[in-house]
Amino acid sequence: MVLLSNNTQKTKILLIRHGECRGNIEGLFRGRSDFPLNENGIRQAQCLAEEIANLGPIDFIFTSPLKRAFQTAEIISKKNGDVPVTPLQGFTNISLGPWEGRKKAEIMQEYPEEWALWINCPERLKLPNSESIPDVQRRAYSTLEFIVQKYAGKTFAIVSHRAVLKPLIAACLQIADPYFWRIHVDTASYSIMMYEEERGYCLTLLNQTKHLANFTSEWI
């Protein structure tokens, strides 16, 4: 049995999905397509920023460099004492190659075998000139591990995308495949993860959306 010392450092991690963009409401695969927040997405990010401010001070914000995430991070920062915002490639969205920016309904017709994998076991999907979900999981988890070790005992936020956050949560909790459709995060939602060196990661809150008046849940 591992006994925890009284001075164990607890690191608090806020896992945030960006606010709504055109790609969300039009049923498009986003990938690295650089959609900015739409008007509702900006309102969502503002409500999210108010909610985050009620949780206590944060020390850093790390974000995907894509506009929809970076804008969300900047809005959160302004409401939380202009916390430093650092874009990191490790948290950028999955590269989906030929699917990016295209309607899911079209992809379903044009790529029936690959679509079946996306619906049933996306962890096994590998498109030409793209990333797989395991690729994303490795880079996102490696980036998180670096931050956790460097800023032990701090509180920080990560603003990213569902195809990054879901594999990242699965890696932290050691959830085996297939996990992608068993974890859900809505636009402008936040989840909370705690980290202790002796115990590792513990998910204490998932997909909190009570601060949002209007959002669209995506299930595919």
N, C-alpha and C positions, 0 to 999 in steps of 0.2 A: 504493500500500500504506500502511495506517495503522500507524504505530509507536506502541506503548503506552508511556507514561512509567512510570518505576519507582515513582512515587507514585500510580498509578491506584487510586482508591477502589473497593473491591468491596463491594457491598451484598448481604447474604444474606437471602433471603425463604423462609420455610417456609410452604407452602400446605397447609392442614389441613382435611380434611372432618370435620364434627362426628361424634360417636358415634351409636350406634343409637337410634332412637326407634320408637314404635308404628307410625308411618306406614311405616317401612322394612319391618318384618316382616309387615305386613298388606297390602302391595302397594297402598298409597294414593299418589295424587299429593299431595305435601305443599304445595308453593308457600309461601304466607305463613301457612298454618295453623301455629299456634304449639305444636307438639308438644315436650314436654320429653324429656330423655333417659329411656330405660327403665333397668331394673337392669343389663342387659348393656351398655348404652351408657355408664353410669357406670363400669363396670369397664373398658370399652375406653378411656375418656378417662383413667383412672388409669394404665393401661399405656402409653398414648401419652405422658402426662406424664413417666413414668420414662424413656421412650425419648428424648424431647426433651431432658431434663436431661443425657443422655449426649452430646449433640451440641455442648455448649458453651453459654455464656451467651447469652441473648437480651435485647434492650433494650426491646422493646415487643410487645404483642399487640393486634392489631386484629381485630374480630369482627363478624359479622352480629349484629343485636340480637335475633334470634329465640332462644327459650330453649335449643333443642338445641345451637346454636352457642355462645351466651354461657356456658352451663354448662360446655361442653367447654373454653372459653378460661379460665374461672375455675379449673378443676381443673389445667390446665397451669400457670397462674400460681402457684398455691400450691406446686407442686413445683419451681418455677424462681425462687425468691426474691421472690415476690409482685410479679412484673413487672406494670406498669400495663396494664390491659385497657380498651380504648376501643372501644365499639360504633360502627359507621359504617353509615349507610343504603346506601352504595355497595356494600356486601358482603352485603346482605340477599338472601333467595332470590327467584327469579323469581315474579312474580304470575301465577297460572294461571287466574284468574277462575272460570268455572263448573266447572272440573275439580278445584279444591282440596278435599282431604279425601275424595275419592271413589276407589273401587276402580278400578284400571286395567282389570280385566276388564269392568266396567260401561261405562267410557268407550269401550272397543273396540267394544262393541255399539251404543252410542248415537250415537257420532260416527265412523262408519267412514272418511269422507274425511279428517277431521282426524287420526284415529289413524294412517292410512297416512302422513301427513306426519311425524308424531311418530316413527314407526319408521324412515322412510327419509331424511327431510331436515328435522329439527325446526327448523333455522335459518329455514325458510320458514313455520312455523306462527304464526298470529296469532289468538288467541281473543278474543271480546268482553270488554271491560273487563279486559284483561290486558296483560302485557309479551311482547314477542318476545325470542328469544335474542339477536338483534343489539342490542336495547335494553339487555339485561343486560350484554352485552359492553362496550358504550360506557361505561356508568356505572361498572362494576367497573374497567375499564382506566384511566379517568380518575382514579378514586380511588387506584389503585396508583401511577400516575405522580406524583401529588401527594406521596404518602408517600415514594417513592423519591427525589424531589428534595429534600424537607425533611430526610430522615434518611439522606443519602448516607453510605456506609461503615458503617452500623449493621446489626444483625441483628434482624429482626422476623418475627413470625408473623401469618398471616391465617387465621382460622377461619371457614369459610363452608360452602357447599353445592355439590353436584356441578354444578347448573345455573348456578352462578357460576364455579366453579373451572375447569371445562372451557372455557368461552368465554374466560376470562381467560388461561389457558395458550395458547390458540390465538392470541389477540391479541398476546401477548408474543413468540411465535415466528413470527408472520405466516403462520399456517396458513390456507389458503383453505377456504371452504365446499365440500363438507360435511365438517365436522370433528368434530361432537359425539360420534358413536359411535366415533370413532377414538381417543379419549382416555378413559381409564377411571380413576376414583378411588373407592375403597371407603370405607365409613364408618370413621372414626378412622384413616384413612391420612394419610401426609404425603408431600409432594413438596418438592423444593428447587430454587429458581431463584436464579441469581446475576445481578447487574446491574453492568455497567461502562459509564461514559458513552461510551467510544469504541466499544464492541462491542454495547451493548444487553443483551438478556436471553439467558441460557443455561440451559436445563433440565439439571440434573445428576442428578436422581433423580425418579422418578415412581412414585406409588402404593405406597410402602413400607408393608407390613403385617406384617412379621416379629415385631412386638411383640404381635400379637393372637392369642389362642387361638381366638376364635369370632367370626366375622362372616359376614354374608350379602351376597353379591355381587348387585348389581342390574344387569341388562343391558337393561332397557326402562324 
